Amino acid sequence: MALLLLQVVYSLAALLLSVYALNSLVTIWLYWRHRYDAFPCPPLLKVPTVTVQLPIYNELYVVARLIKSITCLEYPRDKLQIQILDDSTDETTIIARKLVEHYRAQGFDIELIHRSTRQGFKGGALREGLRRAKGEYIAIFDADFAPTSDFLLKTIPYFLQDSQLGVIQTRWGHLNSDYSAFTRAQAIALDGHFAIEQTARHRAGLFMNFNGSGGVWRKACILHAGNWQDDTVCEDLDLSYRAQLIGWRFLFLPDVISPAEIPPQAHAFKRQQFRWAKGSIQCTIKLWKRVMAAPLPLFNRLQGLIHLSNYLVHPLMLSLLILAVPLMHWPGSCLSPPVFLSLGHPILYVLSQWDIYPDWQHRLTFLPPLTFLGIGISLSTTCAVWEAVTNRRNDFQRTPKFHIEECTDTWTNKQYTLTPDWLIVGGEILLTLYSVCGVILALLNHNYSSVPFFLLYTTGFGYVAFLTILHSLRN
């Protein structure tokens, strides 16, 4: 009976994981089908007022770069409002206030809105700023962004020709992708999401999401959809779905790039992924019934559900590993780990590099580290999913930024460097050893087809644990 139960649970986990893996191939097919769809920028027939919101929290290293880039936007000053939405508790506020005074003296409509409490976190700050926003359109940039000067000229005209267009999302670029193998791997993951996934979802008419930064909202859309809400830590994903469920359209512009800084520290990357995992599952729990009840084709609704719940892949991956070892050892069990499930996303990432970069072959040398990262963080993200499912605390843990652009820059010995969660690191080490046991058992049982499966987990958890320990020694 115990063996049967283990096999049923293992098979169910493998089946669910297959759905997500096969969906990556569907995404690739949709991208390929729509890759030549064109959305040329219309002329700017009139100049509407735009509010640029810059939510920040303890960003002393990057706040000056952020504000300077916004003041360089090519847009009439009398039609541009800049809001610094500051929840900081350190000297960031002093730096921001001096910059506001400096640029206000130059004729910019710029203000610092400082809250003494982080109530609602980023969503609360955006909601507070919206009450005082003058613009018909709201551009949002996080502290680690440095948009190009023509950003508004390349986005605002689209709103003027489509009254139902609620949001424009642009592709994230990278200020420091060449910093290390670690940042190069993250860059490939981001390119895969934006160049392939977002492009495919938008052009196929599926649910998509505003990514929290590097985009523009129509103010009326935000208000009509219920404004920013703070019952999840992915307020951007939440509002995106609520807006689309009531009929607002989204536009993704892959050729408009918003450069941003990639986390150079392993702990910071884990924190970022933890927040995204927890927030997306919170949104799944909040919105799945509305998505499935929407008056849309079944394919669109299922795609929305898969999109919202994509981080369930991590607990499913972890479940396969944990169950595979006892099943391997159990006499009479039939185990065939689904190694093929790991093929979908690598193809997607390869396609993204081919689509964006002339030197795409060279960039693929960093695909193995990305594969190891995707597996190795599954323990941390599984904990995030568990917090969402059990409705545990809802703190918004920001990703620290260090103004890393050149290879000679350093994040060590700076404020905001994180200390790792040693309990998670210990778990990653144990899972590495557990995976090694799987390799040994597979060899002893002559189940050679399972060896790559266990080796991927061994390398993934070992790589992430090693990287975390290494980066903690640099603090």
N, C-alpha and C positions, 0 to 999 in steps of 0.2 A: 504493500500500500504506500509506504514512504517513497519507494522508487517511482511508482506511478505518479505520485503527487509532484515529485521533483521534475519528472519528465514533462508533465502537463504545464507546470509553471515555466519551465525552460522553453518549451515549444510556443507558449503564448507570448513570452518576451521576444523570442526570435521572430514570430509572426508580426508583432507590432513594430519591431525595429525594421522589418522588411518593408512595411508600409512607408516609413519615413525615408528609407534608402531608395526605394523605387520612385518615390516622389521627387527625389533629386534628379532622376533621369527624366521625369516628366517636365521638370523645370528647364532642364537642358534642351529638351525638344521644343518647348514653348519659346525659349530664347532663340533657338535656331530658326524657327518658323517666322519670328517677328523681328529678326536682327536688323533688317533693312527698313523697318518702319521709320518714317521721318517726321519730326515735329519742329519745323523751322521756326525761328523766333520771329514773331510779327513785329511790325514797327510800333514804336512807343508814341501813340497818337495823342495821349495826354499824360501829364505827370501827376499821379495821385500822391497823397501824403503816405509816407511809410514810417513806421516805428520799428527801430531795431532794438531788440531786447537782449541783454547780455547778463544772464544769471551767473553769479559767481559766489564762491564760498571758499575763503582762505586760499587765494591764488596769487600770492605776492610775486612769484616768478614769471607769470605770463600775463598778468592783467594789463601791463603797459603795451605789450605786443598786440593784445586783443583790441584795446581801445584805439590804438594808432591805426590798425588796419581798417576799422570801421570809419574813422574820420577820413580815410583815403578813398571811400566809396565815391564813384562818379555819379553824383545825384545832386540836384539843386538843394542847397542848404535850407531854403525856406520850406522844403517839402520833406525834410528828413528830421526825425526825432530819434534821439539815442537815449535809452534807459539802461543804466547800470543797476541791475537788481542784486544788491549786495547783502548777503547774510553773514558776512565774515565776522570772525571774532579775533582777528589778529591785525597786523599792520597793513593788510591789504586795503582796508577801508581808508587809511590815511593816504596811501598811494593813489587810490582811485579818486579820492576827493580832490587831490592836487591836480590830477589829470583833467578832471571835469572842469575845474576852475580855469585851467590853461586853455582848453579847447572852447569853453564858453566865451572866453575873451576874444577868440578868433571868429566868433559868430555862429558857432554850432549850437543847436538846440539839444543840449545834453544835460542830463540830471542823474544824480545818485539817489537811489531809493534804498535806504539802509533799514533793514528790519532788525529789531533787537531779539527776535525769536525766529527759529527756523520752522515755524508751524507750517505744515504742508510741504516742507522742503522745496524742491525746485518747482513743483506744481503750484505751491502756495505763492512763491515769489512771482511766477509768471501771471498768476491770477491777480495779484496785487498790482503788478505793472499794467495789466490790461485795463484796469479801472481808470488809469491816467493816460492811456495811450491815445494819441491824436490820429494815428494813421488808420487808413482803411485796410492796410496790409501790415502784417507783423512778421518781420524777419528775426530769426532766433539763432544765436551762436553761443556755444559753450566756451569756456575760458581757454581751451586748448586749440581753438580755431584761429585762422588768419585768412579771411576771405579775400579773394582778388578784387581789385577796384571796380571791375565791371559786373559784379555779381547782380546788383539790382537791375541793371540794364538788360541782363540776359534772362531775368525771371519775371519781373513785373509785367511786361507786355502781354504775356500769356493770359493773365487774369482779365485784361481789358477786352479780350475777344471771347471769353467764356464765363458767363455769370454764375455757372454752377461749379466752377473750378474752386475747390476749397483750399488745396495745399499743393505746393511745389516742393519736391525734395531733390537736392542735387547730390552728385557723387562725392563721397569723401576722398580727398587726396591725403598725402602723407608728407609731413615735414621732416620726418626722421626715420624713414623706412630703412635707410642704409646704415643705421647706427649699430646694429648687431644682427646676428642670425635670428635672435628672438624677435626683434621688431620686423625683420623681413618676413618671418613666418606669419605674424599678425597681419601684415600688409596684404599678403596673399588671401587670408581669410576675409578681410574687409573687401578686397577687390571682387572676390567670388560673390559676396552678398550683394554688392552694389551693381557691378557690371553685368552679372548674369541674373541673379534672383530678382532684384528690384526691376530690372529691365523687363524680364519675362512676365512678372506679375502685373506690372503696369500695362504693358502692351497687349496682354491677353485679357485684360479687363477683370483681373482678380483683386481681392483685398490686398492692400499693401500698407506699409506703415511709414509715418514720419519718423525719422531716426533721432529726433531730439535736438538736432542742430544741423546747420547748413541748409535750411529750408525757409519757406515763406508761407504763412497762413493768411487767408482772408479773415479779417476780424469777425465778420458776420458769421462765418462758418464756426469759429470757436464758440461763440455765444449760442448759436443755434443748437450745437451739439452738446451743450451743457457745461461749457467752460472747462478749464483744467481742474481735475479732481485728484485727490491725494490718498485715495484708498488703495492704491497700488504704488510700487516704486518704479513703474514704467508708465508714467503719466502720458508720455508721447504715444505709445502703442495703444493705450486705452482711448485717448481722444481720437486717434486715427480711425479706429473701428467704429466708435460711436458716430463720427461724422459720415463715414461711408454707409453706415446702416440707415441713415436718413436721407441718402441720395447725393451727397457731395462727392465730386470727382477729385481724383488725385492725379498729379502729373510728375513723372520722374524724368529728369534731364541728365543722362549719363555724361554728356559732353560739357556740362558746367561743373567745375571741380571746386570743392571747398577744402583747402588743405587743413590738416589737423595733426596734432602730436600723438604718436602712439606710445602707450605706457612702456617704459624701458625696464621696469622692475617687475619681477614675476609676481610678487605679492599684489601689486597694483592691478595687473592683468587679471589675477584671480578674483580680486574684489569687483572689478568691472563685470566679469562673467557671472559672478554670484548675483549681482544686482539684476543683470539682464535676465538670468534664468528665473530668479524669484519673481520678478515683475511680470514676465511673460506668462508664467503659470497663474499668477494672480489674475491677470487679464483673461486667461482662458476660463477660469472658474467664474469670473464676473460676467463674461460675455458669450459663452458658448451657446447658451440657449437662444439668445437673440440672433446669433449668426446662423444657427441651424433653422430658425423660423423665418429668416429673411426671404422675401419674394424673389429669389434668385435661382438660377439653375443649380441642381444638386452638386455638380462638379465645382462650381464656385464656392458653395457653402462648405464642402468637404475640404477644399483647398484653404479656405479661411481657418477652419479648425486645425488642420495640420500646421499651418503657418503659426498660429497662436501657440500651439502646444509643442513646438519643435524641440524645446529643451527637455522634453521627456525622453529624448534619445539617450541622455546621459544615465539616468537611473536604469534604463533598459540595458544599456551596455554593461553597467556594473552588475546587474542581475545575471546576465549571461556568464560573466566570468565566475561569479560566486557559485553558481549552480553547476558550471561545467566541470570543475575539479572533482566534486563528489560523484557526479555522474560518470566521469572517466574511470573512477576507481571502483564503482559499484559493479559487481558481476551481473551480467545479463542486460546492462543498460545499452542503449543505442544512442551514440552521440556523434553528431556531425556538425561542428561549429560552422555557422554561416559566414565564412571568410569573404564570400562575394559581396556581402553587405557593405564592405569598406570601399567599394570601387566607385560608387556614385559621386561622392563629394570630390575625390581627387580629380575626376574628369571635369567637374564643374570648375575647380580651381585652375586646372590647366587651360581651360577655355577662356577664363577671365584674363589670364596673363597673355594669351595669344591675342585677345581682343584689344587689350590696352597698350601693350608695350612692344616696340620693335625687337628688343632683346629678351623676348619672353623665354627663350630656351634657357638662358643663364639663370633667370629668376626661379626656374623650376627646381634648382638645386636646393632650395629652401622649403620644398614641399614636404620632405620627410620630417623636419622639425615641427611643421604645422600638424602633421598626422599624429606625432607623439603628444603634442599639446592637447589636441582634441580628445585623445584618450585619457591623458594624465590628469586633466582637470575634472574628470567625471565624478570623482568623489566629492569635490568641493561643490560643484553644481548640483549634485544629487542632494546635498544638504540644503541648498537653496530651494530646490523643488519641495523638499520636505517642509521647510518653513512656510512656504506658500500654501501647501495642502493643509497643514495644521493650523494655519492662520496665526503664526507666531509674529513677534514684534515687527514693526514696519519702518524701521530706521532706514534712511536713505544714506548709504555709505558712498561718498564721492570717490572718484578715481583721482589721485594726486597727479599734479603736473609739475614738471621741473624745468621747462624751457630747454628741451633737448632738441637740437637741430643738427649740429655738426658731430662728427665722430669723436671729436676731442672734448665735447661737452660731457659733464658728469652729473649724475643725480645723487651720488654718495655724499654723506655728511650734510645733506640739505634738510630743511624742515619738510615735513610731510612724508618722509620715507617711512614705510610701514614695517612693522615686525610681523613675521608670519604667524599663522595659527598653527602652533606646533602639534596640536592634536590632529589636524588635517594632514600635516607633513608625516607624522607617525603612521597615520592610516595609509598614506601613499606608499611608504616604505614597506608596510606589512603586505599591501596589495602587490607590490613588486615581487616580494618573496613568495606570495601565494601563486602568482603567475608563473614563477620559476618552477614551483611544484607541479603546475599544470604541464609545463614543457617536459619535465622528467617523467610524469605519468604517461603522457602521450607517447614518448619514446619507448617506455617499458611495455606499453600495451600495443606497440607497433601501429598506433593511430597517427601516422605521419601527417595526414591532412590537417590535423588539429594543431600541429606545432606552430605554423605561422600565426594562428589565432592567439595562442598564449604568448608568443614572442612579441606581438604588437602590444599587448597589455604590459608585459614585462618592461619593454623599452619605454612605453608611454608613461607609466607611473614612476619608473626610475628616473626618466628625464625630468619630469616636473618636480619631483622631490629633490633631485640634485640641483636644479636651477634655483629652487626656492632657498635651499641651504646656502648655495653660493652667493646669491644676492643678499641674504641676511648677513653674511660675513662682510659685505661691502658697506653696510650701514655705518 
